[in-house]
Amino acid sequence: MGTESLDRAHAATSVMAFDHIRLDVTDIDVAERFYADALGLSSVVRYELADRVILQMAPGGRPAGVELWQERNLVPTPHPTHHVAFRVADVPALVEHIRALGYQVVTEPHQIEQETVAFVADPDHHTIELNDFLGRPTGAPA
């Protein structure tokens, strides 16, 4: 098999990109307001089904992002150590914006080596990490 054939075969059998992570929510409209107003995410796609509403949101309306999932009789139970991390330009400014909107700040901005990190909670208590990721390579494979 030639190099081009191997490349095509590998592309067909490997992951192309990360798209989204599902977060169960109690009220899709309340969750959408948080992710839009507090974090600045935009809608990617919304599905209204008989027993659930699924809304994907991401920076600039393009994946990767979160998939908000409201389903009849589903009670969100966020895991205490799981979190979703977003790269942001100014962690302290975004934390103050989120606080001014009345949302919970879990951990105030602090330094981890060159990175500034903070944690906030969405209305269903999912933990969201805000990080400037300064000092880390961007866009390149690890």
Order of alpha helices (4+ residues) and beta strands (2+ residues): alpha-beta-alpha-beta-beta-beta-beta-alpha-beta-beta-beta
